[in-house]
Amino acid sequence: MHSPKYQLIKDELVQEIKLGLFKPGQKFYSESELKVRYQVSTATVIRAIQELVNDEYIVRYQGKGSFISKAKRDEKIIFSETDNQLVGIQSIKMLSCTLENAPEIIKKLNLSDNDKYYKIIRARLNNKVPFSIQVTHIYEDYIHKDIDINSKPFESIYDLLKEKNNLDMYSMPYVQTIDIIKSAPQIFYDYLQLTAGTPVVLMKRLTYNNDKNVIEYVEIYKMIEAFHIEIRNAEKDKI
């Protein structure tokens, strides 16, 4: 089965972009240039260009034409999030651990309506001064009943899951979002002695096992002053 003409044109143009024939932000071929080059109709050219736009290879500006996207497509990057300028002794403190059944969390964990999960709230401290609160939601079956929730293993849930369930959480796939918000749970403001409404960093993370089942849903509230991200090109990681 032959591919449609617009697809063949798109594929060839994608290869040119990947080979570096155009620089990010550089003006791309016009519709008339592509019509002459491929000897096809305007409709076919427009469809090929729209496919490139949909895949974020190019952007179009009315009255100006098409330009190579500045997005980092097909480029391997390393993204790291660190605790900014925290050079003291860091520690973790358990604040609470409860067995709950809130519908919105049950849905995120892909559990049945009658299932329960542990809601574990811990604080991270630098030189005994708290700067972040982490709220972990995890299906109760992952936590063995013989574990004391106030014991030291709960300070590192990942180590606990490794020991009891043979789950290497550090290598599991996950999806994480990062936002700056103006309203956080009151426990965050109270514990950190901040004024309600102070902007904070909110990170939400879903971690999956190799069968694509959700293991945990985490919300991390962090002081902006303690937040730092770095993005770098993987191929240039040795710089």
C-alpha positions in Angstrom: 0.0 0.0 0.0 1.4 3.3 -1.1 1.6 6.3 1.3 -0.3 9.4 0.2 1.7 12.2 -1.5 1.5 14.6 1.4 3.0 11.9 3.7 5.9 11.3 1.4 6.6 15.0 1.2 6.4 15.4 4.9 8.8 12.5 5.5 11.3 13.9 3.1 11.1 17.4 4.7 11.4 15.9 8.2 14.7 14.2 7.2 16.0 17.6 5.9 15.2 19.2 9.3 16.7 16.4 11.2 19.9 16.5 9.1 20.3 20.2 10.1 19.7 21.8 6.8 17.7 24.4 8.7 18.5 26.1 11.9 15.9 26.7 14.7 14.0 29.9 13.8 15.1 29.9 10.2 12.4 30.5 7.5 11.2 27.3 5.9 10.1 26.6 2.3 7.1 28.5 1.0 4.0 26.8 -0.3 4.8 27.9 -3.9 8.4 26.5 -3.6 7.1 23.2 -2.5 4.4 23.1 -5.2 7.1 23.6 -7.9 9.6 21.2 -6.2 7.1 18.3 -5.9 4.7 19.1 -8.8 1.7 18.7 -6.6 -1.5 20.6 -5.8 -1.8 23.4 -3.3 -4.0 21.2 -1.1 -1.3 18.5 -1.0 1.4 21.0 0.0 -0.9 22.6 2.7 -1.6 19.1 4.1 2.1 18.3 4.3 2.9 21.6 6.0 0.1 21.2 8.5 1.4 17.8 9.4 4.8 19.4 10.1 3.1 22.0 12.2 1.1 19.3 14.1 4.3 17.5 14.9 6.0 20.8 16.0 8.7 20.7 13.4 7.7 24.1 12.1 5.5 27.1 13.1 3.4 29.3 10.8 2.8 33.0 11.1 0.1 34.6 9.1 1.5 36.8 6.4 5.1 35.8 7.2 5.3 32.1 6.3 6.7 29.0 8.0 9.7 28.8 10.3 11.7 26.0 11.9 10.5 25.3 15.4 12.8 26.2 18.3 11.4 23.2 20.3 14.0 20.6 21.3 12.5 17.8 19.2 14.3 14.4 19.0 17.0 15.8 21.3 18.0 13.8 24.3 18.2 16.1 27.4 18.9 15.6 31.0 16.5 17.3 33.4 17.5 17.5 37.1 15.8 19.1 40.0 17.8 19.9 43.1 17.5 21.7 46.5 18.9 25.1 45.7 21.7 26.3 47.8 21.0 23.9 50.7 24.4 23.1 52.0 23.5 22.0 55.5 22.5 18.6 57.0 19.3 17.4 55.4 16.8 15.1 57.2 13.3 13.8 57.0 10.6 13.9 59.6 7.4 11.9 59.6 4.3 14.1 60.2 1.5 11.7 59.7 0.4 8.4 58.1 -3.3 7.6 57.6 -5.3 5.0 55.8 -7.7 6.7 53.5 -10.2 6.3 50.6 -10.7 9.7 49.0 -12.3 9.2 45.5 -10.0 11.6 43.7 -6.9 9.7 44.9 -8.4 6.3 44.3 -8.9 7.4 40.7 -5.3 8.5 40.3 -4.0 5.2 41.7 -6.4 3.3 39.5 -7.9 1.4 42.5 -11.3 0.0 43.1 -13.9 2.1 45.0 -13.5 0.0 48.2 -9.7 0.0 48.2 -7.6 2.0 50.6 -4.3 3.7 50.4 -1.8 5.2 52.8 -1.4 8.9 52.9 2.1 9.6 54.2 3.1 13.2 55.0 6.7 13.9 55.6 8.8 17.1 56.0 12.3 17.6 54.6 14.6 19.8 56.6 17.9 21.5 56.1 19.8 22.0 59.4 16.6 21.1 61.2 14.7 23.9 59.3 11.8 22.6 57.1 11.7 23.6 53.5 9.5 21.0 51.8 6.5 18.8 52.6 5.9 15.6 50.6 2.5 13.9 50.5 2.8 10.3 49.3 -0.3 8.2 48.4 0.4 4.5 48.0 -1.9 1.4 47.8 -2.1 -0.3 51.2 -1.0 -3.7 49.8 2.5 -2.3 49.2 3.0 -1.6 52.9 3.4 -4.7 55.0 1.3 -4.8 58.1 4.4 -5.6 60.3 5.9 -2.2 59.6 5.5 0.4 62.3 4.5 3.7 60.6 6.6 5.6 63.0 9.7 3.6 62.4 12.8 4.7 60.6 12.1 2.8 57.3 9.2 5.1 56.7 11.7 8.0 56.3 12.7 6.4 53.0 9.6 4.8 51.4 11.7 3.8 48.3 14.1 1.8 50.5 11.1 0.2 52.2 9.5 -0.8 48.9 12.9 -2.2 47.7 13.3 -4.3 50.8 9.8 -5.6 51.2 8.5 -5.7 47.6 11.6 -5.8 45.5 10.6 -2.6 43.8 13.4 -0.4 42.6 11.4 2.9 42.5 14.4 4.9 41.3 14.4 3.0 38.0 10.6 3.0 37.5 9.0 5.2 34.8 7.1 8.2 36.1 5.3 11.4 34.9 5.9 14.6 36.8 4.6 18.1 36.5 6.0 21.3 38.1 3.9 24.4 38.8 4.1 27.6 40.9 0.9 28.0 42.9 -0.4 30.6 45.2 -2.5 28.3 47.4 -1.1 25.2 49.2 -2.6 23.1 52.0 -2.6 24.9 55.3 -0.3 22.3 56.9 2.4 23.5 54.6 2.1 27.1 55.7 1.7 26.2 59.3 4.6 23.9 59.5 6.9 26.2 57.6 5.5 29.3 59.4 4.7 31.0 56.1 1.9 33.4 55.4 -1.1 31.7 53.6 -1.0 32.6 49.9 2.8 32.6 49.7 3.7 31.2 46.2 5.2 27.7 46.4 6.5 25.1 44.0 4.1 22.1 43.5 5.4 18.9 42.0 3.0 16.1 41.2 4.4 12.7 40.3 2.8 9.4 39.2 5.2 6.4 39.4 4.4 3.2 37.5 5.7 -0.3 37.6 6.9 -2.2 34.6 3.3 -3.4 34.0 2.2 0.3 33.7 0.3 0.1 37.0 0.4 3.1 39.3 2.5 2.5 42.4 2.3 6.0 44.0 0.9 9.4 43.6 3.0 12.1 45.2 2.5 15.8 45.8 5.6 17.9 46.9 5.2 21.4 48.2 8.5 23.3 48.3 9.6 26.8 49.1 10.6 28.6 46.0 13.9 29.6 47.5 14.8 25.9 47.8 13.9 25.0 44.2 16.4 24.7 41.3 16.2 23.0 37.9 18.8 22.3 35.3 18.3 21.2 31.7 21.2 20.2 29.5 21.9 18.4 26.2 22.7 14.7 26.9 25.2 14.6 24.1 27.0 17.5 25.7 26.8 16.1 29.2 30.6 15.9 29.5 31.0 19.7 29.2 
